[in-house]
Amino acid sequence: MDKVASLRAFVKVVESGSFAEAGRQLRLSRSAISKYIADLEESLGVQLLNRTTRHASPTENGQRYFERALVILSEIEAADQAVTQAQSAPRGLLRVNAPMSFGTMRLGPVLADFMAHYPELQLQIVLSDDLLDPVQDGFDVTLRIAELESSSLIARRIMPVARMICASPDYLARHGTPRHPQDLREHASLTYGFLLTGNQWKLTGSDGDHWIQPAWSLCVNNAEVLRDVAIKGRGLALLPEFIATDALRKGELRTVLDNYSAPPLALYAVYPPTRHLSVKVRLFIDFLVERFGREEEASSQRT
């Protein structure tokens, strides 16, 4: 028995309510459709359809089987399209939303390579630290550095984003270096208050988890601003590693509480759920995973 052909015949009968109409749509005889259904029912050992001379409707088992068959046939179609479309160069407009700092510091330097691979694509990049709605605002893919909440969107994790507490040498000389998370209560803090945890900092060490609500003097939705203010000695900041690295290398910032770690965030590619993920979106996400995953592996080997 050709199982896929039988599934297609069964689905068409349920959708059209008629063996004859299903045969017409599939360009098969009514007897061929009947044989496919009979073979399917025999292999399963259940009756899938209630039949009259002019109409066919699914039984209770048939309705459940119909719903699963739709998914199976959709996946087969998606696999066929993926292979077919992969043979031709993707083209058209690809709209991407990304955080401002990640866009300028990490995404921008690799975009030219992606464009060189797919010259017939048009890229429209919108950088914003606001939580834009990918569906309402018409983005094909949105990049977010976050702890994601549950939603109807699909998210693919691209890379971890480590965080560290930093301050300028001048600030530490004037106010002292914290040795324990509880010491942070006595320091000025510069916070990114647009995460799920709000202005709370969670730090984990050998003595367990510590939730700290620091007294903040600045709350902003851009980590480069936090870094720049921290460099000027105005307080402690919990910064993503890729934001702080250059300032740490130059000695403009130092890390504190190195025996404690903040929960890492992650970079996600978020896109609306669709039956068939477009080739241009899949290629863009695969490119980011390959590029940033390779950089993450190289960084781990250096440390």
C-alpha positions as CSV (number, residue, x, y, z in Angstrom):
1,M,0.0,0.0,0.0
2,D,1.2,3.5,-0.9
3,K,0.6,5.1,2.5
4,V,1.1,8.7,1.4
5,A,-1.3,8.3,-1.5
6,S,-3.8,6.7,0.8
7,L,-3.5,9.5,3.3
8,R,-4.0,12.1,0.5
9,A,-7.1,10.2,-0.8
10,F,-8.5,10.0,2.8
11,V,-8.0,13.7,3.5
12,K,-9.6,14.7,0.2
13,V,-12.7,12.5,0.9
14,V,-13.1,14.0,4.3
15,E,-12.6,17.6,3.0
16,S,-15.0,17.1,0.0
17,G,-17.4,14.7,1.6
18,S,-17.5,12.6,-1.5
19,F,-15.4,9.8,-3.1
20,A,-16.3,11.0,-6.6
21,E,-15.2,14.6,-5.8
22,A,-12.0,13.4,-4.1
23,G,-11.2,11.4,-7.3
24,R,-11.9,14.4,-9.5
25,Q,-9.5,16.6,-7.5
26,L,-6.8,14.0,-7.4
27,R,-7.5,13.0,-11.0
28,L,-8.2,9.4,-10.0
29,S,-11.2,7.1,-10.5
30,R,-13.8,6.7,-7.8
31,S,-12.8,3.0,-7.6
32,A,-9.1,4.0,-7.0
33,I,-10.1,6.3,-4.2
34,S,-12.3,3.5,-2.7
35,K,-9.4,1.1,-2.8
36,Y,-7.0,3.5,-1.1
37,I,-9.5,4.0,1.7
38,A,-10.3,0.3,2.1
39,D,-6.5,-0.5,2.2
40,L,-6.0,2.2,4.9
41,E,-8.9,0.9,7.0
42,E,-7.7,-2.7,6.7
43,S,-4.2,-1.8,7.7
44,L,-5.5,0.2,10.8
45,G,-8.2,-2.3,11.7
46,V,-10.8,0.5,12.2
47,Q,-13.5,2.2,10.2
48,L,-12.5,5.7,9.2
49,L,-15.6,6.8,7.2
50,N,-19.4,6.5,7.4
51,R,-20.6,6.0,3.8
52,T,-23.9,6.6,2.0
53,T,-24.5,6.5,-1.7
54,R,-23.8,10.3,-2.1
55,H,-21.8,11.3,1.0
56,A,-18.9,10.2,3.2
57,S,-18.1,11.6,6.7
58,P,-15.4,10.7,9.2
59,T,-16.1,8.4,12.2
60,E,-14.8,9.5,15.6
61,N,-11.6,7.6,14.9
62,G,-11.6,8.9,11.4
63,Q,-11.8,12.5,12.6
64,R,-8.7,12.0,14.9
65,Y,-6.9,10.3,12.0
66,F,-7.8,13.1,9.7
67,E,-6.3,15.8,12.0
68,R,-3.0,13.9,12.3
69,A,-3.0,13.1,8.6
70,L,-3.2,16.9,7.8
71,V,-0.1,17.5,9.9
72,I,1.8,14.6,8.2
73,L,1.0,15.8,4.7
74,S,1.8,19.4,5.6
75,E,5.3,18.3,6.8
76,I,5.9,16.3,3.7
77,E,4.9,19.3,1.6
78,A,7.2,21.5,3.7
79,A,10.1,19.1,3.2
80,D,9.5,19.0,-0.6
81,Q,9.4,22.8,-0.7
82,A,12.6,23.2,1.3
83,V,14.5,21.0,-1.1
84,T,13.1,22.6,-4.2
85,Q,13.5,26.1,-3.0
86,A,17.1,25.4,-1.8
87,Q,18.0,24.8,-5.4
88,S,17.3,28.5,-6.4
89,A,18.7,31.7,-4.9
90,P,16.3,33.3,-2.4
91,R,15.0,36.7,-3.4
92,G,12.7,39.4,-2.1
93,L,12.5,41.5,1.0
94,L,13.7,40.3,4.4
95,R,12.7,42.5,7.3
96,V,14.7,42.1,10.5
97,N,14.3,43.8,13.9
98,A,17.2,43.7,16.4
99,P,18.3,45.4,19.6
100,M,20.3,48.6,19.0
101,S,23.5,47.6,20.7
102,F,23.6,44.1,19.3
103,G,22.8,45.5,15.9
104,T,25.6,48.0,15.8
105,M,28.3,45.9,17.6
106,R,27.7,42.3,16.5
107,L,25.1,42.1,13.7
108,G,26.4,44.9,11.5
109,P,29.9,43.5,11.0
110,V,28.5,40.2,9.7
111,L,25.7,41.4,7.4
112,A,28.0,42.0,4.5
113,D,28.9,38.3,4.5
114,F,25.3,37.3,4.4
115,M,24.5,39.7,1.6
116,A,27.5,38.3,-0.4
117,H,26.0,34.8,-0.1
118,Y,22.5,35.9,-1.2
119,P,22.8,39.0,-3.4
120,E,19.2,38.8,-4.7
121,L,17.8,39.4,-1.2
122,Q,16.9,42.9,0.0
123,L,17.6,43.3,3.8
124,Q,15.7,45.9,5.8
125,I,17.1,46.1,9.3
126,V,15.3,48.0,12.0
127,L,17.3,48.5,15.2
128,S,15.2,49.3,18.3
129,D,15.4,48.6,22.0
130,D,11.6,48.7,22.2
131,L,9.7,45.4,22.3
132,L,8.1,45.6,18.9
133,D,5.4,43.1,17.9
134,P,6.9,41.0,15.1
135,V,3.5,40.2,13.6
136,Q,1.9,43.7,13.9
137,D,5.0,45.4,12.7
138,G,5.5,43.1,9.8
139,F,8.9,41.6,10.6
140,D,10.0,38.3,9.1
141,V,12.4,37.7,12.1
142,T,13.1,39.5,15.3
143,L,16.3,39.1,17.3
144,R,15.9,39.4,21.1
145,I,18.4,39.1,24.0
146,A,16.1,38.0,26.8
147,E,14.6,35.4,29.1
148,L,11.6,34.8,26.8
149,E,8.1,34.5,28.1
150,S,5.7,32.0,26.6
151,S,4.0,33.2,23.5
152,S,2.5,32.1,20.2
153,L,5.8,33.0,18.4
154,I,8.5,30.5,17.6
155,A,11.9,31.1,19.0
156,R,15.3,29.6,18.1
157,R,18.2,30.0,20.5
158,I,21.3,31.4,18.7
159,M,23.8,31.8,21.4
160,P,24.1,32.5,25.2
161,V,24.8,36.0,26.4
162,A,26.8,36.0,29.7
163,R,26.6,39.0,32.0
164,M,28.9,40.5,34.6
165,I,28.9,43.2,37.2
166,C,31.3,46.0,36.3
167,A,32.5,49.3,37.7
168,S,35.3,51.8,36.9
169,P,38.6,51.7,38.8
170,D,37.8,55.2,40.0
171,Y,34.4,54.2,41.4
172,L,35.9,51.2,43.2
173,A,38.7,53.4,44.7
174,R,36.1,55.8,46.1
175,H,33.4,53.4,47.3
176,G,35.2,50.1,47.8
177,T,34.9,46.8,46.1
178,P,31.8,44.6,47.0
179,R,32.8,41.2,48.3
180,H,29.3,39.7,48.7
181,P,26.0,40.3,46.8
182,Q,24.5,41.8,50.0
183,D,27.2,44.6,49.7
184,L,25.5,45.8,46.6
185,R,22.8,47.4,48.7
186,E,25.4,50.0,49.8
187,H,26.4,50.9,46.2
188,A,25.0,53.0,43.4
189,S,23.6,50.9,40.6
190,L,23.0,51.5,37.0
191,T,20.2,49.2,35.8
192,Y,18.6,47.8,32.7
193,G,15.0,47.7,33.9
194,F,13.3,46.1,30.9
195,L,13.9,42.4,31.7
196,L,11.4,40.0,33.3
197,T,13.2,40.4,36.6
198,G,12.8,44.2,36.5
199,N,15.5,46.0,38.5
200,Q,16.3,42.9,40.6
201,W,19.6,41.2,40.2
202,K,19.9,37.5,40.8
203,L,23.4,36.3,41.7
204,T,24.4,32.7,42.3
205,G,27.5,31.4,44.2
206,S,28.7,28.6,46.4
207,D,26.4,29.9,49.1
208,G,23.3,29.8,47.0
209,D,21.1,32.3,45.2
210,H,20.8,36.0,46.2
211,W,18.1,38.3,45.0
212,I,19.2,42.0,45.3
213,Q,17.1,45.1,44.7
214,P,19.9,47.7,44.3
215,A,19.3,51.3,44.9
216,W,19.6,52.6,41.3
217,S,20.4,56.1,40.1
218,L,19.9,55.3,36.4
219,C,17.5,52.9,34.6
220,V,17.8,52.8,30.8
221,N,16.9,50.4,28.0
222,N,20.3,50.4,26.3
223,A,23.3,48.6,27.8
224,E,25.9,50.8,25.9
225,V,24.6,53.8,27.8
226,L,24.9,51.8,31.1
227,R,28.5,51.0,30.1
228,D,29.4,54.6,29.3
229,V,28.0,55.9,32.5
230,A,29.8,53.1,34.5
231,I,33.1,54.1,32.8
232,K,32.5,57.6,34.1
233,G,32.4,56.3,37.7
234,R,28.7,56.7,38.4
235,G,28.0,53.2,39.7
236,L,27.9,49.4,39.2
237,A,26.3,48.0,36.1
238,L,25.3,44.4,35.2
239,L,26.4,44.3,31.6
240,P,26.3,41.7,28.8
241,E,29.8,40.4,28.1
242,F,29.9,41.6,24.4
243,I,29.1,45.2,25.6
244,A,31.7,45.3,28.4
245,T,34.6,43.4,26.7
246,D,36.3,46.3,25.1
247,A,36.1,48.5,28.2
248,L,37.5,45.7,30.3
249,R,40.4,45.2,27.9
250,K,41.3,48.9,28.1
251,G,41.1,49.0,31.9
252,E,38.1,51.4,31.8
253,L,36.0,48.9,33.7
254,R,36.7,46.0,36.2
255,T,34.5,43.1,37.1
256,V,33.5,42.5,40.7
257,L,31.9,39.5,42.5
258,D,33.6,37.1,40.1
259,N,32.7,34.2,42.4
260,Y,29.0,34.9,41.7
261,S,27.2,34.7,38.3
262,A,24.1,36.3,37.0
263,P,21.7,34.0,35.0
264,P,22.9,34.2,31.4
265,L,20.5,35.6,28.8
266,A,20.4,34.3,25.3
267,L,20.1,35.7,21.8
268,Y,16.9,34.3,20.2
269,A,15.5,34.6,16.6
270,V,11.8,35.0,17.0
271,Y,9.3,34.6,14.1
272,P,5.6,34.0,13.7
273,P,4.3,30.4,13.5
274,T,3.6,29.5,9.9
275,R,3.0,26.3,8.2
276,H,6.0,26.7,6.0
277,L,9.0,28.7,7.3
278,S,10.2,30.8,4.4
279,V,13.6,29.9,2.9
280,K,15.0,33.4,3.3
281,V,14.1,33.4,7.1
282,R,15.6,29.9,7.6
283,L,18.8,30.9,5.7
284,F,19.2,34.1,7.8
285,I,18.7,32.2,11.1
286,D,21.0,29.4,10.0
287,F,23.7,32.0,9.1
288,L,23.5,33.6,12.5
289,V,23.7,30.3,14.3
290,E,26.7,29.2,12.3
291,R,28.5,32.6,12.6
292,F,27.9,33.3,16.3
293,G,28.0,29.7,17.3
294,R,31.5,29.6,15.8
295,E,32.6,32.7,17.6
296,E,31.2,31.4,20.9
297,E,33.2,28.1,20.4
298,A,36.4,30.1,19.6
299,S,35.9,32.3,22.7
300,S,35.5,29.2,24.9
301,Q,38.7,27.7,23.6
302,R,40.6,30.9,24.4
303,T,39.4,30.9,28.0
